[in-house]
């Protein structure tokens, strides 16, 4: 798996360290750690809002919203395929 997110976070910290001298850490807001499945490791997760209708107890339609996280199969920065790391 590539190192793009860490490299970008380091570059942002370096670039803004003079303008913002008290920087403790820099990190993507939608970063997820995936432990199972075909993609494992730290990846960006893009939230998607899904609005749908349900029938309530008394027959009334209600609108519900659910947030799902879309995880890419490829790194959005370098294009490398994100895959399960092999155990050594």
PDB file with SEQRES, HELIX, SHEET and CRYST1 records, atoms N, CA, C and O in Angstrom:
SEQRES   1 A   88  UNK UNK UNK UNK UNK UNK UNK UNK UNK UNK UNK UNK UNK          
SEQRES   2 A   88  UNK UNK UNK UNK UNK UNK UNK UNK UNK UNK UNK UNK UNK          
SEQRES   3 A   88  UNK UNK UNK UNK UNK UNK UNK UNK UNK UNK UNK UNK UNK          
SEQRES   4 A   88  UNK UNK UNK UNK UNK UNK UNK UNK UNK UNK UNK UNK UNK          
SEQRES   5 A   88  UNK UNK UNK UNK UNK UNK UNK UNK UNK UNK UNK UNK UNK          
SEQRES   6 A   88  UNK UNK UNK UNK UNK UNK UNK UNK UNK UNK UNK UNK UNK          
SEQRES   7 A   88  UNK UNK UNK UNK UNK UNK UNK UNK UNK UNK                      
HELIX    1 AA1 UNK A    4  UNK A   16  1                                  13    
SHEET    1 AA1 3 UNK A  31  UNK A  34  0                                        
SHEET    2 AA1 3 UNK A  41  UNK A  55 -1                                        
SHEET    3 AA1 3 UNK A  61  UNK A  71 -1                                        
CRYST1    1.000    1.000    1.000  90.00  90.00  90.00 P 1           1          
ATOM      1  N   UNK A   1       0.844  -1.173   0.000  1.00  0.00           N  
ATOM      2  CA  UNK A   1       0.000   0.000   0.000  1.00  0.00           C  
ATOM      3  C   UNK A   1       0.890   1.237   0.000  1.00  0.00           C  
ATOM      4  O   UNK A   1       1.969   1.230   0.592  1.00  0.00           O  
ATOM      5  N   UNK A   2       0.443   2.286  -0.655  1.00  0.00           N  
ATOM      6  CA  UNK A   2       1.236   3.507  -0.778  1.00  0.00           C  
ATOM      7  C   UNK A   2       1.266   4.293   0.535  1.00  0.00           C  
ATOM      8  O   UNK A   2       0.576   3.951   1.496  1.00  0.00           O  
ATOM      9  N   UNK A   3       2.061   5.328   0.556  1.00  0.00           N  
ATOM     10  CA  UNK A   3       2.273   6.174   1.728  1.00  0.00           C  
ATOM     11  C   UNK A   3       1.759   7.595   1.496  1.00  0.00           C  
ATOM     12  O   UNK A   3       2.143   8.512   2.223  1.00  0.00           O  
ATOM     13  N   UNK A   4       0.898   7.792   0.497  1.00  0.00           N  
ATOM     14  CA  UNK A   4       0.492   9.132   0.055  1.00  0.00           C  
ATOM     15  C   UNK A   4      -0.100   9.990   1.165  1.00  0.00           C  
ATOM     16  O   UNK A   4       0.277  11.154   1.303  1.00  0.00           O  
ATOM     17  N   UNK A   5      -1.011   9.448   1.954  1.00  0.00           N  
ATOM     18  CA  UNK A   5      -1.672  10.259   2.981  1.00  0.00           C  
ATOM     19  C   UNK A   5      -0.663  10.782   3.996  1.00  0.00           C  
ATOM     20  O   UNK A   5      -0.716  11.953   4.371  1.00  0.00           O  
ATOM     21  N   UNK A   6       0.242   9.943   4.439  1.00  0.00           N  
ATOM     22  CA  UNK A   6       1.270  10.357   5.408  1.00  0.00           C  
ATOM     23  C   UNK A   6       2.173  11.420   4.795  1.00  0.00           C  
ATOM     24  O   UNK A   6       2.503  12.410   5.449  1.00  0.00           O  
ATOM     25  N   UNK A   7       2.578  11.216   3.527  1.00  0.00           N  
ATOM     26  CA  UNK A   7       3.445  12.192   2.861  1.00  0.00           C  
ATOM     27  C   UNK A   7       2.755  13.544   2.711  1.00  0.00           C  
ATOM     28  O   UNK A   7       3.380  14.583   2.926  1.00  0.00           O  
ATOM     29  N   UNK A   8       1.473  13.544   2.346  1.00  0.00           N  
ATOM     30  CA  UNK A   8       0.737  14.800   2.182  1.00  0.00           C  
ATOM     31  C   UNK A   8       0.557  15.495   3.530  1.00  0.00           C  
ATOM     32  O   UNK A   8       0.717  16.712   3.627  1.00  0.00           O  
ATOM     33  N   UNK A   9       0.227  14.731   4.567  1.00  0.00           N  
ATOM     34  CA  UNK A   9       0.084  15.324   5.905  1.00  0.00           C  
ATOM     35  C   UNK A   9       1.405  15.946   6.355  1.00  0.00           C  
ATOM     36  O   UNK A   9       1.411  17.032   6.935  1.00  0.00           O  
ATOM     37  N   UNK A  10       2.514  15.273   6.096  1.00  0.00           N  
ATOM     38  CA  UNK A  10       3.829  15.814   6.457  1.00  0.00           C  
ATOM     39  C   UNK A  10       4.146  17.091   5.680  1.00  0.00           C  
ATOM     40  O   UNK A  10       4.684  18.045   6.242  1.00  0.00           O  
ATOM     41  N   UNK A  11       3.811  17.108   4.378  1.00  0.00           N  
ATOM     42  CA  UNK A  11       4.063  18.298   3.560  1.00  0.00           C  
ATOM     43  C   UNK A  11       3.225  19.478   4.022  1.00  0.00           C  
ATOM     44  O   UNK A  11       3.713  20.607   4.060  1.00  0.00           O  
ATOM     45  N   UNK A  12       1.965  19.227   4.377  1.00  0.00           N  
ATOM     46  CA  UNK A  12       1.094  20.308   4.875  1.00  0.00           C  
ATOM     47  C   UNK A  12       1.649  20.852   6.177  1.00  0.00           C  
ATOM     48  O   UNK A  12       1.696  22.067   6.369  1.00  0.00           O  
ATOM     49  N   UNK A  13       2.067  19.981   7.065  1.00  0.00           N  
ATOM     50  CA  UNK A  13       2.627  20.419   8.357  1.00  0.00           C  
ATOM     51  C   UNK A  13       3.875  21.266   8.133  1.00  0.00           C  
ATOM     52  O   UNK A  13       4.051  22.305   8.770  1.00  0.00           O  
ATOM     53  N   UNK A  14       4.741  20.815   7.223  1.00  0.00           N  
ATOM     54  CA  UNK A  14       5.971  21.556   6.924  1.00  0.00           C  
ATOM     55  C   UNK A  14       5.652  22.918   6.309  1.00  0.00           C  
ATOM     56  O   UNK A  14       6.227  23.930   6.709  1.00  0.00           O  
ATOM     57  N   UNK A  15       4.738  22.947   5.337  1.00  0.00           N  
ATOM     58  CA  UNK A  15       4.412  24.185   4.626  1.00  0.00           C  
ATOM     59  C   UNK A  15       3.792  25.239   5.553  1.00  0.00           C  
ATOM     60  O   UNK A  15       4.098  26.425   5.434  1.00  0.00           O  
ATOM     61  N   UNK A  16       2.927  24.809   6.470  1.00  0.00           N  
ATOM     62  CA  UNK A  16       2.219  25.761   7.324  1.00  0.00           C  
ATOM     63  C   UNK A  16       2.867  25.965   8.691  1.00  0.00           C  
ATOM     64  O   UNK A  16       2.315  26.685   9.524  1.00  0.00           O  
ATOM     65  N   UNK A  17       4.014  25.356   8.943  1.00  0.00           N  
ATOM     66  CA  UNK A  17       4.644  25.478  10.262  1.00  0.00           C  
ATOM     67  C   UNK A  17       5.099  26.907  10.561  1.00  0.00           C  
ATOM     68  O   UNK A  17       5.130  27.308  11.724  1.00  0.00           O  
ATOM     69  N   UNK A  18       5.450  27.674   9.537  1.00  0.00           N  
ATOM     70  CA  UNK A  18       5.837  29.072   9.776  1.00  0.00           C  
ATOM     71  C   UNK A  18       4.621  29.959  10.018  1.00  0.00           C  
ATOM     72  O   UNK A  18       4.668  30.858  10.858  1.00  0.00           O  
ATOM     73  N   UNK A  19       3.524  29.714   9.285  1.00  0.00           N  
ATOM     74  CA  UNK A  19       2.307  30.513   9.451  1.00  0.00           C  
ATOM     75  C   UNK A  19       1.559  30.135  10.720  1.00  0.00           C  
ATOM     76  O   UNK A  19       0.952  30.988  11.368  1.00  0.00           O  
ATOM     77  N   UNK A  20       1.604  28.862  11.073  1.00  0.00           N  
ATOM     78  CA  UNK A  20       0.920  28.351  12.267  1.00  0.00           C  
ATOM     79  C   UNK A  20       1.950  27.642  13.141  1.00  0.00           C  
ATOM     80  O   UNK A  20       2.040  26.415  13.110  1.00  0.00           O  
ATOM     81  N   UNK A  21       2.722  28.388  13.913  1.00  0.00           N  
ATOM     82  CA  UNK A  21       3.866  27.804  14.617  1.00  0.00           C  
ATOM     83  C   UNK A  21       3.524  26.761  15.681  1.00  0.00           C  
ATOM     84  O   UNK A  21       4.414  26.015  16.091  1.00  0.00           O  
ATOM     85  N   UNK A  22       2.307  26.677  16.133  1.00  0.00           N  
ATOM     86  CA  UNK A  22       1.962  25.728  17.187  1.00  0.00           C  
ATOM     87  C   UNK A  22       1.361  24.427  16.681  1.00  0.00           C  
ATOM     88  O   UNK A  22       0.662  23.757  17.442  1.00  0.00           O  
ATOM     89  N   UNK A  23       1.600  24.035  15.432  1.00  0.00           N  
ATOM     90  CA  UNK A  23       0.983  22.826  14.872  1.00  0.00           C  
ATOM     91  C   UNK A  23       1.454  21.598  15.648  1.00  0.00           C  
ATOM     92  O   UNK A  23       2.655  21.349  15.763  1.00  0.00           O  
ATOM     93  N   UNK A  24       0.513  20.844  16.172  1.00  0.00           N  
ATOM     94  CA  UNK A  24       0.822  19.579  16.851  1.00  0.00           C  
ATOM     95  C   UNK A  24       0.685  18.406  15.899  1.00  0.00           C  
ATOM     96  O   UNK A  24       1.528  17.509  15.880  1.00  0.00           O  
ATOM     97  N   UNK A  25      -0.384  18.415  15.106  1.00  0.00           N  
ATOM     98  CA  UNK A  25      -0.605  17.310  14.171  1.00  0.00           C  
ATOM     99  C   UNK A  25      -1.447  17.788  12.998  1.00  0.00           C  
ATOM    100  O   UNK A  25      -2.155  18.792  13.081  1.00  0.00           O  
ATOM    101  N   UNK A  26      -1.350  17.043  11.910  1.00  0.00           N  
ATOM    102  CA  UNK A  26      -2.134  17.301  10.705  1.00  0.00           C  
ATOM    103  C   UNK A  26      -2.714  15.966  10.282  1.00  0.00           C  
ATOM    104  O   UNK A  26      -1.998  14.964  10.251  1.00  0.00           O  
ATOM    105  N   UNK A  27      -4.000  15.934   9.954  1.00  0.00           N  
ATOM    106  CA  UNK A  27      -4.600  14.678   9.527  1.00  0.00           C  
ATOM    107  C   UNK A  27      -5.861  14.909   8.715  1.00  0.00           C  
ATOM    108  O   UNK A  27      -6.576  15.889   8.924  1.00  0.00           O  
ATOM    109  N   UNK A  28      -6.126  14.003   7.792  1.00  0.00           N  
ATOM    110  CA  UNK A  28      -7.351  14.065   6.994  1.00  0.00           C  
ATOM    111  C   UNK A  28      -8.554  13.830   7.907  1.00  0.00           C  
ATOM    112  O   UNK A  28      -8.486  13.026   8.836  1.00  0.00           O  
ATOM    113  N   UNK A  29      -9.653  14.533   7.638  1.00  0.00           N  
ATOM    114  CA  UNK A  29     -10.852  14.435   8.466  1.00  0.00           C  
ATOM    115  C   UNK A  29     -11.584  13.107   8.276  1.00  0.00           C  
ATOM    116  O   UNK A  29     -12.144  12.582   9.239  1.00  0.00           O  
ATOM    117  N   UNK A  30     -11.596  12.559   7.083  1.00  0.00           N  
ATOM    118  CA  UNK A  30     -12.361  11.344   6.795  1.00  0.00           C  
ATOM    119  C   UNK A  30     -11.457  10.133   6.626  1.00  0.00           C  
ATOM    120  O   UNK A  30     -11.632   9.343   5.698  1.00  0.00           O  
ATOM    121  N   UNK A  31     -10.503   9.991   7.515  1.00  0.00           N  
ATOM    122  CA  UNK A  31      -9.574   8.867   7.453  1.00  0.00           C  
ATOM    123  C   UNK A  31     -10.142   7.703   8.260  1.00  0.00           C  
ATOM    124  O   UNK A  31     -10.632   7.887   9.374  1.00  0.00           O  
ATOM    125  N   UNK A  32     -10.070   6.505   7.684  1.00  0.00           N  
ATOM    126  CA  UNK A  32     -10.575   5.316   8.360  1.00  0.00           C  
ATOM    127  C   UNK A  32      -9.496   4.251   8.401  1.00  0.00           C  
ATOM    128  O   UNK A  32      -8.675   4.148   7.489  1.00  0.00           O  
ATOM    129  N   UNK A  33      -9.503   3.470   9.453  1.00  0.00           N  
ATOM    130  CA  UNK A  33      -8.609   2.318   9.553  1.00  0.00           C  
ATOM    131  C   UNK A  33      -9.453   1.080   9.298  1.00  0.00           C  
ATOM    132  O   UNK A  33     -10.387   0.793  10.047  1.00  0.00           O  
ATOM    133  N   UNK A  34      -9.123   0.348   8.243  1.00  0.00           N  
ATOM    134  CA  UNK A  34      -9.861  -0.842   7.841  1.00  0.00           C  
ATOM    135  C   UNK A  34      -9.065  -2.064   8.283  1.00  0.00           C  
ATOM    136  O   UNK A  34      -7.899  -2.216   7.920  1.00  0.00           O  
ATOM    137  N   UNK A  35      -9.693  -2.927   9.061  1.00  0.00           N  
ATOM    138  CA  UNK A  35      -9.006  -4.104   9.588  1.00  0.00           C  
ATOM    139  C   UNK A  35      -9.369  -5.389   8.869  1.00  0.00           C  
ATOM    140  O   UNK A  35      -8.620  -6.362   8.947  1.00  0.00           O  
ATOM    141  N   UNK A  36     -10.499  -5.423   8.168  1.00  0.00           N  
ATOM    142  CA  UNK A  36     -10.941  -6.632   7.476  1.00  0.00           C  
ATOM    143  C   UNK A  36     -11.345  -6.296   6.054  1.00  0.00           C  
ATOM    144  O   UNK A  36     -11.619  -5.139   5.736  1.00  0.00           O  
ATOM    145  N   UNK A  37     -11.383  -7.315   5.193  1.00  0.00           N  
ATOM    146  CA  UNK A  37     -11.816  -7.125   3.815  1.00  0.00           C  
ATOM    147  C   UNK A  37     -10.649  -7.088   2.860  1.00  0.00           C  
ATOM    148  O   UNK A  37      -9.509  -7.355   3.239  1.00  0.00           O  
ATOM    149  N   UNK A  38     -10.943  -6.754   1.607  1.00  0.00           N  
ATOM    150  CA  UNK A  38      -9.897  -6.764   0.590  1.00  0.00           C  
ATOM    151  C   UNK A  38      -8.972  -5.566   0.694  1.00  0.00           C  
ATOM    152  O   UNK A  38      -7.804  -5.659   0.316  1.00  0.00           O  
ATOM    153  N   UNK A  39      -9.470  -4.432   1.203  1.00  0.00           N  
ATOM    154  CA  UNK A  39      -8.628  -3.256   1.430  1.00  0.00           C  
ATOM    155  C   UNK A  39      -8.405  -3.154   2.927  1.00  0.00           C  
ATOM    156  O   UNK A  39      -9.360  -3.077   3.700  1.00  0.00           O  
ATOM    157  N   UNK A  40      -7.132  -3.153   3.339  1.00  0.00           N  
ATOM    158  CA  UNK A  40      -6.824  -3.022   4.762  1.00  0.00           C  
ATOM    159  C   UNK A  40      -5.781  -1.934   4.949  1.00  0.00           C  
ATOM    160  O   UNK A  40      -4.922  -1.730   4.091  1.00  0.00           O  
ATOM    161  N   UNK A  41      -5.860  -1.245   6.063  1.00  0.00           N  
ATOM    162  CA  UNK A  41      -4.929  -0.171   6.368  1.00  0.00           C  
ATOM    163  C   UNK A  41      -5.679   1.129   6.557  1.00  0.00           C  
ATOM    164  O   UNK A  41      -6.888   1.125   6.792  1.00  0.00           O  
ATOM    165  N   UNK A  42      -4.968   2.244   6.458  1.00  0.00           N  
ATOM    166  CA  UNK A  42      -5.562   3.559   6.622  1.00  0.00           C  
ATOM    167  C   UNK A  42      -5.932   4.096   5.251  1.00  0.00           C  
ATOM    168  O   UNK A  42      -5.075   4.205   4.373  1.00  0.00           O  
ATOM    169  N   UNK A  43      -7.197   4.431   5.060  1.00  0.00           N  
ATOM    170  CA  UNK A  43      -7.703   4.920   3.777  1.00  0.00           C  
ATOM    171  C   UNK A  43      -8.609   6.121   4.005  1.00  0.00           C  
ATOM    172  O   UNK A  43      -9.072   6.359   5.121  1.00  0.00           O  
ATOM    173  N   UNK A  44      -8.858   6.872   2.943  1.00  0.00           N  
ATOM    174  CA  UNK A  44      -9.826   7.960   3.011  1.00  0.00           C  
ATOM    175  C   UNK A  44     -11.213   7.383   2.791  1.00  0.00           C  
ATOM    176  O   UNK A  44     -11.413   6.553   1.905  1.00  0.00           O  
ATOM    177  N   UNK A  45     -12.152   7.814   3.583  1.00  0.00           N  
ATOM    178  CA  UNK A  45     -13.534   7.366   3.434  1.00  0.00           C  
ATOM    179  C   UNK A  45     -14.378   8.578   3.071  1.00  0.00           C  
ATOM    180  O   UNK A  45     -14.419   9.557   3.816  1.00  0.00           O  
ATOM    181  N   UNK A  46     -15.049   8.515   1.929  1.00  0.00           N  
ATOM    182  CA  UNK A  46     -15.886   9.623   1.475  1.00  0.00           C  
ATOM    183  C   UNK A  46     -17.322   9.390   1.928  1.00  0.00           C  
ATOM    184  O   UNK A  46     -17.960   8.444   1.466  1.00  0.00           O  
ATOM    185  N   UNK A  47     -17.850  10.232   2.825  1.00  0.00           N  
ATOM    186  CA  UNK A  47     -19.231  10.057   3.281  1.00  0.00           C  
ATOM    187  C   UNK A  47     -20.229  10.327   2.156  1.00  0.00           C  
ATOM    188  O   UNK A  47     -20.069  11.276   1.388  1.00  0.00           O  
ATOM    189  N   UNK A  48     -21.251   9.490   2.068  1.00  0.00           N  
ATOM    190  CA  UNK A  48     -22.334   9.655   1.100  1.00  0.00           C  
ATOM    191  C   UNK A  48     -23.636   9.644   1.893  1.00  0.00           C  
ATOM    192  O   UNK A  48     -23.884   8.737   2.687  1.00  0.00           O  
ATOM    193  N   UNK A  49     -24.457  10.654   1.672  1.00  0.00           N  
ATOM    194  CA  UNK A  49     -25.735  10.740   2.362  1.00  0.00           C  
ATOM    195  C   UNK A  49     -26.828  10.136   1.480  1.00  0.00           C  
ATOM    196  O   UNK A  49     -27.001  10.548   0.333  1.00  0.00           O  
ATOM    197  N   UNK A  50     -27.560   9.168   2.012  1.00  0.00           N  
ATOM    198  CA  UNK A  50     -28.636   8.501   1.296  1.00  0.00           C  
ATOM    199  C   UNK A  50     -29.945   8.861   1.982  1.00  0.00           C  
ATOM    200  O   UNK A  50     -30.103   8.662   3.187  1.00  0.00           O  
ATOM    201  N   UNK A  51     -30.876   9.391   1.207  1.00  0.00           N  
ATOM    202  CA  UNK A  51     -32.186   9.742   1.741  1.00  0.00           C  
ATOM    203  C   UNK A  51     -33.186   8.730   1.188  1.00  0.00           C  
ATOM    204  O   UNK A  51     -33.223   8.481  -0.017  1.00  0.00           O  
ATOM    205  N   UNK A  52     -33.998   8.146   2.076  1.00  0.00           N  
ATOM    206  CA  UNK A  52     -34.936   7.118   1.633  1.00  0.00           C  
ATOM    207  C   UNK A  52     -36.241   7.233   2.411  1.00  0.00           C  
ATOM    208  O   UNK A  52     -36.306   7.875   3.459  1.00  0.00           O  
ATOM    209  N   UNK A  53     -37.282   6.591   1.869  1.00  0.00           N  
ATOM    210  CA  UNK A  53     -38.612   6.642   2.471  1.00  0.00           C  
ATOM    211  C   UNK A  53     -38.910   5.328   3.197  1.00  0.00           C  
ATOM    212  O   UNK A  53     -38.569   4.250   2.711  1.00  0.00           O  
ATOM    213  N   UNK A  54     -39.537   5.430   4.339  1.00  0.00           N  
ATOM    214  CA  UNK A  54     -40.016   4.254   5.065  1.00  0.00           C  
ATOM    215  C   UNK A  54     -41.480   4.483   5.420  1.00  0.00           C  
ATOM    216  O   UNK A  54     -41.929   5.622   5.551  1.00  0.00           O  
ATOM    217  N   UNK A  55     -42.202   3.406   5.569  1.00  0.00           N  
ATOM    218  CA  UNK A  55     -43.599   3.492   5.989  1.00  0.00           C  
ATOM    219  C   UNK A  55     -43.628   3.339   7.506  1.00  0.00           C  
ATOM    220  O   UNK A  55     -43.148   2.345   8.051  1.00  0.00           O  
ATOM    221  N   UNK A  56     -44.188   4.322   8.168  1.00  0.00           N  
ATOM    222  CA  UNK A  56     -44.249   4.305   9.618  1.00  0.00           C  
ATOM    223  C   UNK A  56     -45.290   3.336  10.138  1.00  0.00           C  
ATOM    224  O   UNK A  56     -45.994   2.690   9.362  1.00  0.00           O  
ATOM    225  N   UNK A  57     -45.385   3.238  11.442  1.00  0.00           N  
ATOM    226  CA  UNK A  57     -46.292   2.310  12.109  1.00  0.00           C  
ATOM    227  C   UNK A  57     -47.757   2.536  11.718  1.00  0.00           C  
ATOM    228  O   UNK A  57     -48.523   1.580  11.604  1.00  0.00           O  
ATOM    229  N   UNK A  58     -48.137   3.776  11.517  1.00  0.00           N  
ATOM    230  CA  UNK A  58     -49.528   4.090  11.203  1.00  0.00           C  
ATOM    231  C   UNK A  58     -49.736   4.374   9.711  1.00  0.00           C  
ATOM    232  O   UNK A  58     -50.720   5.011   9.336  1.00  0.00           O  
ATOM    233  N   UNK A  59     -48.823   3.910   8.865  1.00  0.00           N  
ATOM    234  CA  UNK A  59     -48.975   4.034   7.419  1.00  0.00           C  
ATOM    235  C   UNK A  59     -48.470   5.332   6.807  1.00  0.00           C  
ATOM    236  O   UNK A  59     -48.615   5.543   5.603  1.00  0.00           O  
ATOM    237  N   UNK A  60     -47.880   6.205   7.618  1.00  0.00           N  
ATOM    238  CA  UNK A  60     -47.360   7.461   7.085  1.00  0.00           C  
ATOM    239  C   UNK A  60     -45.955   7.259   6.523  1.00  0.00           C  
ATOM    240  O   UNK A  60     -45.152   6.506   7.075  1.00  0.00           O  
ATOM    241  N   UNK A  61     -45.676   7.942   5.422  1.00  0.00           N  
ATOM    242  CA  UNK A  61     -44.330   7.888   4.863  1.00  0.00           C  
ATOM    243  C   UNK A  61     -43.428   8.854   5.627  1.00  0.00           C  
ATOM    244  O   UNK A  61     -43.815   9.978   5.947  1.00  0.00           O  
ATOM    245  N   UNK A  62     -42.238   8.389   5.903  1.00  0.00           N  
ATOM    246  CA  UNK A  62     -41.257   9.221   6.594  1.00  0.00           C  
ATOM    247  C   UNK A  62     -39.951   9.186   5.809  1.00  0.00           C  
ATOM    248  O   UNK A  62     -39.594   8.174   5.207  1.00  0.00           O  
ATOM    249  N   UNK A  63     -39.261  10.300   5.832  1.00  0.00           N  
ATOM    250  CA  UNK A  63     -37.968  10.378   5.175  1.00  0.00           C  
ATOM    251  C   UNK A  63     -36.875  10.104   6.205  1.00  0.00           C  
ATOM    252  O   UNK A  63     -36.860  10.687   7.288  1.00  0.00           O  
ATOM    253  N   UNK A  64     -35.985   9.226   5.852  1.00  0.00           N  
ATOM    254  CA  UNK A  64     -34.838   8.906   6.711  1.00  0.00           C  
ATOM    255  C   UNK A  64     -33.563   9.211   5.937  1.00  0.00           C  
ATOM    256  O   UNK A  64     -33.549   9.161   4.707  1.00  0.00           O  
ATOM    257  N   UNK A  65     -32.512   9.522   6.648  1.00  0.00           N  
ATOM    258  CA  UNK A  65     -31.209   9.771   6.045  1.00  0.00           C  
ATOM    259  C   UNK A  65     -30.186   8.869   6.706  1.00  0.00           C  
ATOM    260  O   UNK A  65     -30.162   8.730   7.929  1.00  0.00           O  
ATOM    261  N   UNK A  66     -29.355   8.267   5.902  1.00  0.00           N  
ATOM    262  CA  UNK A  66     -28.292   7.412   6.410  1.00  0.00           C  
ATOM    263  C   UNK A  66     -26.989   7.845   5.758  1.00  0.00           C  
ATOM    264  O   UNK A  66     -26.969   8.166   4.569  1.00  0.00           O  
ATOM    265  N   UNK A  67     -25.910   7.859   6.515  1.00  0.00           N  
ATOM    266  CA  UNK A  67     -24.598   8.201   5.972  1.00  0.00           C  
ATOM    267  C   UNK A  67     -23.797   6.919   5.809  1.00  0.00           C  
ATOM    268  O   UNK A  67     -23.604   6.163   6.761  1.00  0.00           O  
ATOM    269  N   UNK A  68     -23.336   6.691   4.584  1.00  0.00           N  
ATOM    270  CA  UNK A  68     -22.499   5.539   4.269  1.00  0.00           C  
ATOM    271  C   UNK A  68     -21.109   6.049   3.912  1.00  0.00           C  
ATOM    272  O   UNK A  68     -20.968   7.169   3.421  1.00  0.00           O  
ATOM    273  N   UNK A  69     -20.094   5.251   4.151  1.00  0.00           N  
ATOM    274  CA  UNK A  69     -18.741   5.636   3.779  1.00  0.00           C  
ATOM    275  C   UNK A  69     -18.286   4.854   2.570  1.00  0.00           C  
ATOM    276  O   UNK A  69     -18.286   3.623   2.582  1.00  0.00           O  
ATOM    277  N   UNK A  70     -17.895   5.571   1.518  1.00  0.00           N  
ATOM    278  CA  UNK A  70     -17.376   4.948   0.314  1.00  0.00           C  
ATOM    279  C   UNK A  70     -15.861   4.902   0.437  1.00  0.00           C  
ATOM    280  O   UNK A  70     -15.212   5.918   0.687  1.00  0.00           O  
ATOM    281  N   UNK A  71     -15.309   3.712   0.258  1.00  0.00           N  
ATOM    282  CA  UNK A  71     -13.864   3.532   0.344  1.00  0.00           C  
ATOM    283  C   UNK A  71     -13.352   3.196  -1.050  1.00  0.00           C  
ATOM    284  O   UNK A  71     -13.816   2.233  -1.660  1.00  0.00           O  
ATOM    285  N   UNK A  72     -12.396   3.981  -1.567  1.00  0.00           N  
ATOM    286  CA  UNK A  72     -11.918   3.733  -2.927  1.00  0.00           C  
ATOM    287  C   UNK A  72     -11.089   2.452  -3.027  1.00  0.00           C  
ATOM    288  O   UNK A  72     -10.510   1.994  -2.042  1.00  0.00           O  
ATOM    289  N   UNK A  73     -11.043   1.888  -4.227  1.00  0.00           N  
ATOM    290  CA  UNK A  73     -10.212   0.711  -4.495  1.00  0.00           C  
ATOM    291  C   UNK A  73      -8.795   1.120  -4.862  1.00  0.00           C  
ATOM    292  O   UNK A  73      -7.867   0.315  -4.787  1.00  0.00           O  
ATOM    293  N   UNK A  74      -8.635   2.380  -5.261  1.00  0.00           N  
ATOM    294  CA  UNK A  74      -7.334   2.906  -5.667  1.00  0.00           C  
ATOM    295  C   UNK A  74      -7.039   4.165  -4.874  1.00  0.00           C  
ATOM    296  O   UNK A  74      -7.961   4.873  -4.470  1.00  0.00           O  
ATOM    297  N   UNK A  75      -5.769   4.450  -4.647  1.00  0.00           N  
ATOM    298  CA  UNK A  75      -5.378   5.674  -3.948  1.00  0.00           C  
ATOM    299  C   UNK A  75      -5.800   6.878  -4.796  1.00  0.00           C  
ATOM    300  O   UNK A  75      -5.476   6.928  -5.982  1.00  0.00           O  
ATOM    301  N   UNK A  76      -6.517   7.850  -4.214  1.00  0.00           N  
ATOM    302  CA  UNK A  76      -6.948   9.013  -4.991  1.00  0.00           C  
ATOM    303  C   UNK A  76      -5.803   9.956  -5.355  1.00  0.00           C  
ATOM    304  O   UNK A  76      -5.998  10.877  -6.149  1.00  0.00           O  
ATOM    305  N   UNK A  77      -4.623   9.745  -4.796  1.00  0.00           N  
ATOM    306  CA  UNK A  77      -3.487  10.626  -5.057  1.00  0.00           C  
ATOM    307  C   UNK A  77      -2.519  10.059  -6.091  1.00  0.00           C  
ATOM    308  O   UNK A  77      -2.116  10.767  -7.013  1.00  0.00           O  
ATOM    309  N   UNK A  78      -2.143   8.783  -5.947  1.00  0.00           N  
ATOM    310  CA  UNK A  78      -1.150   8.211  -6.871  1.00  0.00           C  
ATOM    311  C   UNK A  78      -1.733   7.165  -7.810  1.00  0.00           C  
ATOM    312  O   UNK A  78      -1.087   6.798  -8.792  1.00  0.00           O  
ATOM    313  N   UNK A  79      -2.936   6.679  -7.533  1.00  0.00           N  
ATOM    314  CA  UNK A  79      -3.576   5.708  -8.405  1.00  0.00           C  
ATOM    315  C   UNK A  79      -3.203   4.267  -8.128  1.00  0.00           C  
ATOM    316  O   UNK A  79      -3.661   3.374  -8.842  1.00  0.00           O  
ATOM    317  N   UNK A  80      -2.387   4.007  -7.114  1.00  0.00           N  
ATOM    318  CA  UNK A  80      -1.998   2.632  -6.790  1.00  0.00           C  
ATOM    319  C   UNK A  80      -3.198   1.875  -6.231  1.00  0.00           C  
ATOM    320  O   UNK A  80      -3.974   2.418  -5.444  1.00  0.00           O  
ATOM    321  N   UNK A  81      -3.344   0.620  -6.643  1.00  0.00           N  
ATOM    322  CA  UNK A  81      -4.448  -0.213  -6.161  1.00  0.00           C  
ATOM    323  C   UNK A  81      -4.258  -0.477  -4.671  1.00  0.00           C  
ATOM    324  O   UNK A  81      -3.181  -0.881  -4.232  1.00  0.00           O  
ATOM    325  N   UNK A  82      -5.312  -0.245  -3.906  1.00  0.00           N  
ATOM    326  CA  UNK A  82      -5.274  -0.509  -2.473  1.00  0.00           C  
ATOM    327  C   UNK A  82      -5.697  -1.952  -2.272  1.00  0.00           C  
ATOM    328  O   UNK A  82      -6.789  -2.341  -2.687  1.00  0.00           O  
ATOM    329  N   UNK A  83      -4.863  -2.734  -1.652  1.00  0.00           N  
ATOM    330  CA  UNK A  83      -5.173  -4.149  -1.475  1.00  0.00           C  
ATOM    331  C   UNK A  83      -4.721  -4.602  -0.106  1.00  0.00           C  
ATOM    332  O   UNK A  83      -3.999  -3.902   0.604  1.00  0.00           O  
ATOM    333  N   UNK A  84      -5.169  -5.792   0.241  1.00  0.00           N  
ATOM    334  CA  UNK A  84      -4.814  -6.396   1.525  1.00  0.00           C  
ATOM    335  C   UNK A  84      -3.306  -6.652   1.534  1.00  0.00           C  
ATOM    336  O   UNK A  84      -2.761  -7.235   0.597  1.00  0.00           O  
ATOM    337  N   UNK A  85      -2.642  -6.209   2.602  1.00  0.00           N  
ATOM    338  CA  UNK A  85      -1.210  -6.432   2.715  1.00  0.00           C  
ATOM    339  C   UNK A  85      -0.942  -7.883   3.068  1.00  0.00           C  
ATOM    340  O   UNK A  85      -1.607  -8.460   3.928  1.00  0.00           O  
ATOM    341  N   UNK A  86       0.023  -8.456   2.403  1.00  0.00           N  
ATOM    342  CA  UNK A  86       0.398  -9.850   2.642  1.00  0.00           C  
ATOM    343  C   UNK A  86       1.153  -9.976   3.964  1.00  0.00           C  
ATOM    344  O   UNK A  86       1.993  -9.137   4.289  1.00  0.00           O  
ATOM    345  N   UNK A  87       0.851 -11.025   4.719  1.00  0.00           N  
ATOM    346  CA  UNK A  87       1.554 -11.270   5.974  1.00  0.00           C  
ATOM    347  C   UNK A  87       2.934 -11.845   5.652  1.00  0.00           C  
ATOM    348  O   UNK A  87       3.075 -12.704   4.782  1.00  0.00           O  
ATOM    349  N   UNK A  88       3.945 -11.356   6.366  1.00  0.00           N  
ATOM    350  CA  UNK A  88       5.299 -11.858   6.130  1.00  0.00           C  
ATOM    351  C   UNK A  88       5.799 -12.650   7.283  1.00  0.00           C  
ATOM    352  O   UNK A  88       6.925 -13.147   7.250  1.00  0.00           O  
TER     353      UNK A  88                                                      
END                                                                             
